[in-house]
C-alpha cells in the first residue's frame, strides 16, 4: 500500500464466470487497515475456493 493512501474504505472488484458466485459483493467496501480479508468463489460445478487478500505497505 502506498503511504498516505486511505485504505479504510477500499472496494473489491473481480471478474468471474457469470454463473459462479462470490461471497463478497462486487465493489464491496473493505477496511484494509484491519488486516487480510478472506472470501470464497463458488464455481458452476459447485466447487468452492477460498482465498485471502494480500496487501502490504510500500
Residue pairs with C-beta under 8 A, 6 or more apart in sequence:
1 7
1 32
1 55
1 56
1 57
1 58
2 58
3 57
3 58
7 31
7 32
7 33
7 55
8 31
8 32
8 33
9 29
9 30
9 31
10 29
10 30
10 31
10 32
11 27
11 28
11 29
11 30
12 24
12 26
12 27
12 28
12 30
12 37
12 39
12 53
13 26
13 27
14 22
14 26
16 22
16 41
17 43
17 44
19 44
20 41
20 42
20 43
20 44
21 41
21 42
22 39
22 40
22 41
22 42
23 39
23 40
23 41
23 42
24 37
24 39
30 37
30 53
32 53
32 55
36 52
36 53
36 54
36 55
37 52
37 53
38 50
38 51
38 52
38 53
39 50
39 51
39 53
40 48
40 49
40 50
40 51
41 48
41 49
41 51
42 48
42 49
43 49
